[in-house]
């Protein structure tokens, strides 16, 4: 009989683990979707801003100087985004560590 009770006591743990795994899978999927939306928005904004700057008089085709300007502009835009993103990620990481340390000290 002790084995019977022991087995049944693990069932809730197993169910909880399954629930946690599903929850984590959903959260991961949501994070991926948010990242995709953010990338799409970044590309749209960069394209809009760079096109307005580099192609003042749109025609039937881009000139070589228009193309060069667009390439440089988009490169700078992406570089700036990378710098800001890394800085923001580092800040969030620092603040998260500080919160964990403060919580551990309580």
JOZI-V961892 format. One line per field, one symbol per residue. ss: DSSP state (@ for helix, = for strand, . for the rest). phi: phi as a letter, one per 30 degrees, with the letter a starting at -180 (. if undefined). psi: psi as a letter, one per 40 degrees, with the letter a starting at -180 (. if undefined). A space follows every 10 residues. Layout:
BEGIN
ss = ???
phi = ???
psi = ???
END
This chain:
BEGIN
ss = .@@@@@@@@@ @@@@@@@@@@ @@@@@@@@@@ @@@@@@@@@@ @@@@@@@@@@ @@@@...... ...@@@@@@@ @@@@@@@@@@ @@@@@@@@@@ @@@@@@@@@@ @@@@@.
phi = .edddddddd eddddddddd dddddddddd eddddddddd dddddddddd dddcbdbdbd addddddddd ddddddeddd dddddddddd dddddddddd dddddd
psi = ddddddddde dddddddddd dddddddddd dddddddddd dddddddddd dddegdgiae iiiddddddd dddddddddd dddddddddd dddddddddd dddde.
END
